[in-house]
Amino acid sequence: ENDRTARWRLFEMLAQLGPQVGAAVVARLPGSPWYVQRNLLLLMARLETWPEGFTPLPYAKHADPRVRREAYALLLRDPATRGESIALAVADSDERIVRAALNAALEGGCPREAIPVLTERIGAHSLDGMMAVLAIRVIAPVRLPAVLDVLIKSVLSAKRRWFFGRKLAPKSQPMLAALTALAATWSLEPQAMKVLAIAARDTDPAVQNAIRGRAHE
């Protein structure tokens, strides 16, 4: 803890030295051990301006997630790199990086670049529990056929091919989030109307709340 406090004090002192610190950071970053790179990226985050030509993008591809987290923290705050970095981050293997990207997309709108990755991950069930819920909430307002398709697939059981006789998937937080999204955003689409009609016959209170477009925590 004392080491961390001392490090932050050093960062504060260095950050006040101005532009020359950024140049020194850029010179030191390549080839440094992962923990040095992480600390240098943390320092870069405290600078008001970055040296001309600097981009954190190469470090978003680092093998160590601790370096990638700090690189994405820089990329997500820059409007120029926000869309591309969200699309890259939601595909990352590190859950903290994915969560940060989803929160950024939820707050500022989902960039189109991220839609294919998110629909694939939701459809493949490669996001756990509330992460899947968050991803569904991020894509729900985006008016694209791929979004509608993955929402419907999240709600219906995969056992039957046709709408006639189709059943709802087993109840889960992602399933209810997808049903809420269909009701709140897509309820005038014919395919969504068929799914909502199936849900309307279900007596589960959570399902009934979802088809009224109420979000679930």
C-alpha positions in Angstrom: 0.0 0.0 0.0 2.9 2.4 0.8 4.5 1.6 -2.5 1.2 2.4 -4.3 0.9 5.7 -2.4 4.5 6.6 -3.3 4.0 5.7 -6.9 0.9 7.9 -7.2 2.8 10.8 -5.5 5.5 10.4 -8.1 3.0 10.3 -10.9 1.4 13.6 -9.6 4.9 15.2 -9.5 5.8 14.0 -13.0 2.5 15.0 -14.5 3.0 18.6 -13.3 6.3 18.8 -15.3 4.4 19.2 -18.5 4.9 18.0 -22.1 8.5 16.7 -21.7 7.1 14.0 -19.5 5.0 12.7 -22.3 7.9 12.5 -24.6 10.0 10.6 -22.0 7.1 8.1 -21.5 6.8 7.5 -25.3 10.5 6.9 -25.5 10.5 4.5 -22.6 7.3 2.5 -23.4 8.5 0.1 -26.2 10.4 -2.9 -24.9 9.9 -2.2 -21.2 8.6 -4.9 -18.9 4.9 -5.2 -18.6 4.7 -3.5 -15.2 6.7 -0.6 -16.4 4.5 -0.2 -19.4 1.4 -0.4 -17.2 2.8 2.4 -14.9 3.8 4.5 -17.9 0.3 4.2 -19.4 -1.2 5.2 -16.0 1.1 8.2 -16.0 0.0 9.1 -19.5 -3.6 9.1 -18.3 -2.7 11.9 -15.9 -1.3 14.2 -18.6 -3.5 16.8 -20.1 -2.1 16.3 -23.5 -0.3 13.5 -25.2 2.8 13.8 -27.4 2.0 14.2 -31.1 1.7 10.9 -32.8 1.3 8.8 -29.6 -1.4 6.1 -29.7 -2.1 3.5 -26.9 -3.4 1.1 -29.6 -0.3 -1.2 -29.7 -0.6 -1.7 -26.0 -4.2 -2.8 -26.3 -2.8 -5.9 -28.0 -0.3 -6.6 -25.2 -0.2 -10.2 -23.9 -0.7 -9.1 -20.3 -4.3 -7.9 -19.5 -3.0 -5.4 -16.9 -1.3 -3.5 -19.7 -4.3 -3.8 -22.0 -6.6 -2.4 -19.3 -4.6 0.8 -19.1 -4.3 1.1 -22.8 -8.1 0.7 -23.2 -8.7 3.2 -20.5 -6.9 5.8 -22.6 -8.5 4.7 -25.9 -12.0 4.8 -24.5 -11.7 8.3 -23.3 -10.6 9.7 -26.7 -13.5 10.4 -29.1 -11.3 9.8 -32.1 -10.6 6.2 -31.0 -13.7 5.4 -29.0 -15.6 3.4 -31.6 -12.7 1.3 -32.8 -11.6 0.6 -29.2 -15.0 -0.4 -28.0 -15.2 -2.9 -30.9 -11.8 -4.3 -30.0 -12.4 -4.3 -26.3 -15.7 -6.2 -26.3 -13.8 -9.1 -28.0 -11.1 -9.2 -25.4 -10.6 -12.2 -23.1 -10.3 -10.1 -20.0 -13.7 -9.5 -18.3 -12.7 -6.2 -16.8 -11.9 -4.8 -20.3 -15.1 -6.1 -21.7 -17.1 -4.5 -18.9 -15.4 -1.2 -19.3 -16.2 -1.2 -23.0 -19.8 -2.1 -22.4 -20.2 0.6 -19.8 -18.7 3.1 -22.2 -21.1 2.0 -25.0 -24.1 2.1 -22.6 -23.2 5.7 -21.6 -22.3 7.1 -25.0 -24.1 4.9 -27.5 -22.9 1.7 -29.2 -20.6 2.3 -32.2 -21.6 0.3 -35.3 -18.1 -1.3 -35.4 -19.0 -3.2 -32.2 -22.3 -4.6 -33.3 -21.0 -7.7 -35.2 -18.8 -8.7 -32.2 -21.6 -8.2 -29.7 -24.2 -10.1 -31.6 -21.8 -12.9 -32.2 -20.8 -13.1 -28.5 -24.5 -12.9 -27.3 -25.5 -15.6 -29.8 -22.6 -17.8 -28.8 -23.3 -17.4 -25.1 -19.7 -16.4 -24.5 -20.6 -13.7 -22.0 -21.6 -14.7 -18.5 -24.7 -13.6 -16.7 -24.9 -9.9 -16.1 -22.2 -9.3 -18.8 -24.6 -10.7 -21.4 -27.4 -8.6 -19.9 -25.2 -5.5 -20.3 -24.3 -6.4 -23.9 -28.0 -6.9 -24.7 -28.9 -3.5 -23.2 -26.1 -1.9 -25.3 -27.3 -3.3 -28.7 -31.0 -3.2 -28.0 -31.7 0.3 -29.4 -29.6 -0.3 -32.6 -32.0 -0.7 -35.5 -30.3 -3.5 -37.5 -31.7 -6.9 -38.5 -28.8 -8.7 -36.9 -29.8 -7.1 -33.5 -33.4 -8.2 -33.9 -32.3 -11.7 -34.9 -30.0 -12.2 -31.8 -32.6 -10.8 -29.4 -35.2 -13.3 -30.8 -32.8 -16.2 -30.6 -32.0 -15.2 -27.0 -35.7 -15.3 -26.0 -36.8 -18.5 -27.9 -35.9 -22.1 -27.3 -33.8 -23.5 -30.1 -35.6 -26.8 -30.1 -38.1 -26.0 -32.8 -37.5 -24.3 -36.2 -40.9 -22.6 -36.8 -42.7 -20.0 -34.8 -45.8 -22.3 -34.5 -45.3 -24.2 -31.3 -42.1 -22.4 -30.4 -41.4 -22.1 -26.6 -39.5 -19.5 -24.6 -36.0 -20.4 -23.7 -35.4 -21.3 -20.0 -35.8 -18.1 -17.9 -32.5 -16.3 -17.2 -31.4 -12.7 -16.8 -30.1 -12.5 -20.4 -33.3 -14.0 -21.7 -35.4 -11.6 -19.8 -33.2 -8.7 -20.9 -33.7 -9.7 -24.5 -37.4 -10.0 -24.0 -37.5 -6.5 -22.4 -35.6 -5.1 -25.3 -38.0 -6.6 -27.8 -41.0 -5.2 -26.0 -39.4 -1.7 -25.4 -37.7 -1.1 -28.7 -38.9 -3.7 -31.4 -42.6 -4.3 -30.5 -43.9 -3.1 -33.9 -41.7 -5.5 -35.9 -43.7 -8.5 -37.1 -41.1 -11.1 -35.9 -40.9 -9.5 -32.5 -44.7 -9.4 -32.3 -44.9 -13.2 -32.7 -42.3 -13.7 -29.9 -44.2 -11.3 -27.6 -47.4 -13.1 -28.3 -45.7 -16.4 -27.2 -44.4 -14.6 -24.1 -47.9 -13.2 -23.4 -49.2 -16.7 -22.8 -46.5 -17.3 -20.1 -47.8 -16.8 -16.5 -44.4 -16.2 -15.0 -44.4 -12.7 -13.4 -40.9 -11.9 -14.5 -41.8 -12.7 -18.1 -44.9 -10.5 -17.8 -42.8 -7.6 -16.5 -40.4 -8.1 -19.3 -43.0 -7.8 -22.0 -44.2 -4.6 -20.4 -40.7 -3.3 -21.2 -39.5 -3.2 -17.7 -35.7 -3.7 -17.2 -34.5 -6.3 -14.8 -31.6 -6.0 -12.5 
